[in-house]
Amino acid sequence: MTRKSRRMYILVVAIALLASATALVLTALDDNITYFYSPSDLKAKQVTVGRALRLGGLVEDGTFEKLDGGLKVKFSITDGAETVAVTYEGILPDLFREGQGVITEGSLNEKGEFVAHEVLAKHDENYMPAEVTEALKAAGEWRGDEEQATE
């Protein structure tokens, strides 16, 4: 084997190892990334059942109900154009209420309902998560001013 062919062999092996490492990192990241969806995005895009994601919008008025008399609740999240039913078992944040901005983390079940494992409510009356603000603006339902969206 000549010196030139040995260098070429090492270069090819190094590139193959780098490509394999990059593929493994991207695969691991894809499994751990939680994408944000508004109810309209969720209806428009084909989201696989069981895929972890964030769903945000406003808690629709009149949809909150406690199930089984315990910690399990059901409510709907809307962006003004579409609505998604959400079930959650656990303690809700103190600021959670109908008509307020909320982000939930969880996944879709086979029935098309969103099963949340975490619910995040806004922390004061001037804050709305940036993702929720953008989704409401895209749906034409934003009722706040630009200053609220950036605080």
C-alpha contacts under 8 A as a table, 3 or more apart, distances in Angstrom:
res1	aa1	res2	aa2	distance
1	M	5	S	6.45
1	M	6	R	6.52
2	T	5	S	5.37
2	T	6	R	6.21
3	R	6	R	5.17
3	R	7	R	6.35
4	K	7	R	5.26
4	K	8	M	6.35
5	S	8	M	4.98
5	S	9	Y	6.12
6	R	9	Y	5.04
6	R	10	I	6.26
7	R	10	I	5.14
7	R	11	L	6.10
8	M	11	L	5.04
8	M	12	V	6.17
9	Y	12	V	5.22
9	Y	13	V	6.25
10	I	13	V	5.16
10	I	14	A	6.07
11	L	14	A	5.11
11	L	15	I	6.20
12	V	15	I	5.21
12	V	16	A	6.19
13	V	16	A	5.08
13	V	17	L	6.18
14	A	17	L	5.16
14	A	18	L	6.16
15	I	18	L	5.06
15	I	19	A	6.10
16	A	19	A	5.14
16	A	20	S	6.17
17	L	20	S	5.09
17	L	21	A	6.14
18	L	21	A	5.14
18	L	22	T	6.13
19	A	22	T	5.10
19	A	23	A	6.16
20	S	23	A	5.11
20	S	24	L	6.25
21	A	24	L	5.16
21	A	25	V	6.26
22	T	25	V	5.19
22	T	26	L	6.18
23	A	26	L	5.24
23	A	27	T	6.11
24	L	27	T	5.14
24	L	28	A	6.18
25	V	28	A	5.15
25	V	29	L	6.14
26	L	29	L	5.07
26	L	30	D	6.09
27	T	30	D	5.17
27	T	31	D	6.42
28	A	31	D	5.28
28	A	32	N	6.50
29	L	32	N	5.15
29	L	33	I	5.96
30	D	33	I	5.43
34	T	52	A	5.88
34	T	53	L	4.76
34	T	54	R	6.43
35	Y	52	A	7.66
35	Y	53	L	4.99
35	Y	54	R	5.93
36	F	53	L	6.02
36	F	54	R	4.54
36	F	55	L	5.90
36	F	56	G	7.36
36	F	131	E	7.25
37	Y	40	S	7.80
37	Y	41	D	5.49
37	Y	42	L	5.85
37	Y	53	L	7.34
37	Y	54	R	6.05
37	Y	55	L	5.03
37	Y	56	G	6.54
38	S	41	D	5.11
38	S	42	L	6.17
38	S	55	L	5.68
38	S	56	G	5.38
38	S	57	G	6.27
38	S	78	T	7.90
38	S	79	D	6.70
38	S	132	V	7.17
38	S	135	A	5.90
39	P	42	L	5.03
39	P	43	K	6.28
39	P	55	L	7.02
39	P	56	G	7.34
39	P	57	G	7.28
39	P	77	I	7.10
39	P	78	T	6.06
39	P	79	D	6.19
39	P	81	A	7.91
39	P	82	E	5.42
39	P	83	T	5.70
39	P	84	V	5.89
40	S	43	K	5.23
40	S	44	A	6.11
40	S	79	D	7.08
40	S	81	A	6.53
40	S	82	E	5.20
40	S	83	T	7.65
41	D	44	A	5.07
41	D	45	K	5.90
42	L	45	K	5.50
42	L	46	Q	7.35
42	L	47	V	6.90
43	K	46	Q	7.47
43	K	82	E	7.60
47	V	51	R	7.23
47	V	108	L	7.99
48	T	51	R	5.72
48	T	108	L	7.57
49	V	107	S	6.89
49	V	108	L	5.15
49	V	109	N	5.53
49	V	110	E	6.26
50	G	107	S	5.13
50	G	108	L	5.64
50	G	109	N	6.30
51	R	107	S	5.51
51	R	108	L	7.06
52	A	105	E	7.28
52	A	106	G	5.49
52	A	107	S	4.97
53	L	105	E	5.86
53	L	106	G	5.74
53	L	107	S	5.92
54	R	103	I	6.57
54	R	104	T	5.54
54	R	105	E	4.47
54	R	106	G	6.47
54	R	107	S	7.98
55	L	103	I	5.65
55	L	104	T	5.23
55	L	105	E	6.40
55	L	106	G	7.95
56	G	77	I	7.08
56	G	101	G	7.42
56	G	102	V	5.63
56	G	103	I	4.18
56	G	104	T	6.20
56	G	131	E	7.33
56	G	132	V	5.56
57	G	77	I	5.60
57	G	78	T	5.41
57	G	79	D	5.24
57	G	101	G	5.59
57	G	102	V	5.75
57	G	103	I	6.68
57	G	132	V	5.33
57	G	135	A	7.48
57	G	136	L	7.30
58	L	77	I	5.37
58	L	78	T	5.30
58	L	79	D	6.26
58	L	98	E	7.56
58	L	99	G	5.64
58	L	100	Q	5.29
58	L	101	G	4.45
58	L	102	V	5.98
59	V	63	T	7.86
59	V	75	F	7.02
59	V	76	S	5.85
59	V	77	I	4.65
59	V	78	T	6.40
59	V	97	R	7.05
59	V	98	E	4.88
59	V	99	G	5.06
59	V	100	Q	5.70
59	V	101	G	6.51
59	V	102	V	6.79
60	E	63	T	5.94
60	E	64	F	7.90
60	E	75	F	7.34
60	E	76	S	5.49
60	E	77	I	5.60
60	E	78	T	5.94
60	E	98	E	5.84
60	E	99	G	5.75
61	D	64	F	7.49
61	D	98	E	5.07
61	D	99	G	5.73
62	G	98	E	7.30
63	T	74	K	7.45
63	T	75	F	4.91
63	T	76	S	5.81
63	T	98	E	7.91
64	F	73	V	7.20
64	F	74	K	5.79
64	F	75	F	4.34
64	F	76	S	7.22
64	F	98	E	7.20
65	E	73	V	5.73
65	E	74	K	5.38
65	E	75	F	6.42
66	K	69	G	6.14
66	K	70	G	7.02
66	K	71	L	7.32
66	K	72	K	6.08
66	K	73	V	4.40
66	K	74	K	6.38
67	L	70	G	6.50
67	L	71	L	7.56
67	L	72	K	5.31
67	L	73	V	5.37
67	L	74	K	7.03
68	D	72	K	6.88
69	G	72	K	7.64
71	L	89	E	5.43
71	L	90	G	5.19
71	L	91	I	6.40
72	K	87	T	7.21
72	K	88	Y	5.66
72	K	89	E	4.09
72	K	90	G	6.36
73	V	87	T	5.75
73	V	88	Y	5.38
73	V	89	E	6.25
74	K	85	A	7.23
74	K	86	V	5.64
74	K	87	T	4.44
74	K	88	Y	6.43
75	F	85	A	5.96
75	F	86	V	5.36
75	F	87	T	6.59
76	S	83	T	6.33
76	S	84	V	5.43
76	S	85	A	4.37
76	S	86	V	5.54
77	I	83	T	5.58
77	I	84	V	5.38
77	I	85	A	6.55
77	I	86	V	7.10
78	T	81	A	7.04
78	T	82	E	5.69
78	T	83	T	4.32
78	T	84	V	6.51
79	D	82	E	6.03
79	D	83	T	6.92
79	D	135	A	6.81
79	D	136	L	5.49
79	D	139	A	6.60
79	D	141	E	6.93
80	G	83	T	7.53
80	G	136	L	7.28
80	G	139	A	6.55
80	G	140	G	7.78
80	G	141	E	5.81
81	A	139	A	6.25
84	V	113	E	6.84
84	V	114	F	7.08
85	A	113	E	5.39
85	A	114	F	6.14
86	V	113	E	5.99
86	V	114	F	4.68
86	V	115	V	5.81
86	V	116	A	6.75
87	T	113	E	7.49
87	T	114	F	6.38
87	T	115	V	5.05
87	T	116	A	6.11
88	Y	115	V	6.12
88	Y	116	A	5.06
88	Y	117	H	6.36
88	Y	118	E	7.63
88	Y	119	V	7.93
89	E	116	A	7.72
89	E	117	H	7.18
90	G	117	H	7.95
92	L	96	F	6.51
92	L	119	V	6.68
93	P	96	F	5.38
93	P	119	V	7.23
93	P	120	L	6.86
93	P	121	A	6.30
95	L	121	A	6.07
95	L	122	K	6.91
95	L	123	H	6.96
96	F	100	Q	7.03
96	F	102	V	7.62
96	F	121	A	5.51
96	F	122	K	7.80
97	R	100	Q	5.90
100	Q	121	A	7.71
100	Q	122	K	7.58
101	G	121	A	6.46
101	G	122	K	6.17
101	G	128	M	6.17
101	G	129	P	7.60
101	G	132	V	7.18
102	V	119	V	7.12
102	V	120	L	5.75
102	V	121	A	4.68
102	V	122	K	6.37
102	V	129	P	7.92
102	V	132	V	7.83
103	I	119	V	6.07
103	I	120	L	5.16
103	I	121	A	6.56
103	I	129	P	7.85
103	I	132	V	7.72
104	T	116	A	5.93
104	T	117	H	7.56
104	T	118	E	5.66
104	T	119	V	4.46
104	T	120	L	6.03
105	E	116	A	5.35
105	E	117	H	5.93
105	E	118	E	5.16
105	E	119	V	6.51
106	G	114	F	6.88
106	G	115	V	5.57
106	G	116	A	4.11
106	G	117	H	5.24
106	G	118	E	6.91
107	S	114	F	5.63
107	S	115	V	5.51
107	S	116	A	6.54
108	L	111	K	7.85
108	L	112	G	5.78
108	L	113	E	5.56
108	L	114	F	4.42
108	L	115	V	5.98
109	N	112	G	5.51
109	N	113	E	5.63
109	N	114	F	6.32
109	N	115	V	6.71
110	E	113	E	7.44
116	A	119	V	6.93
122	K	125	E	7.45
122	K	127	Y	6.09
122	K	128	M	5.99
122	K	129	P	7.25
123	H	127	Y	6.67
124	D	127	Y	5.73
126	N	148	Q	5.60
126	N	151	E	7.46
127	Y	148	Q	6.06
127	Y	149	A	6.82
127	Y	151	E	6.30
128	M	132	V	6.74
128	M	133	T	6.40
128	M	148	Q	7.17
128	M	149	A	6.19
129	P	132	V	5.34
129	P	133	T	6.30
129	P	149	A	7.41
130	A	133	T	5.05
130	A	134	E	6.19
130	A	149	A	6.24
130	A	150	T	7.37
131	E	134	E	5.23
131	E	135	A	6.20
132	V	135	A	5.09
132	V	136	L	6.10
133	T	136	L	5.20
133	T	137	K	6.12
133	T	142	W	6.92
133	T	149	A	6.35
134	E	137	K	5.10
134	E	138	A	6.10
135	A	138	A	5.10
135	A	139	A	6.26
136	L	139	A	5.08
136	L	140	G	6.13
136	L	141	E	5.04
136	L	142	W	4.98
137	K	140	G	4.94
137	K	141	E	5.85
137	K	142	W	4.87
138	A	141	E	7.68
139	A	142	W	7.77
144	G	148	Q	6.55
144	G	149	A	7.72
145	D	148	Q	5.70
145	D	149	A	7.11
146	E	149	A	5.40
146	E	150	T	6.86
147	E	150	T	5.57
147	E	151	E	6.54
148	Q	151	E	5.56
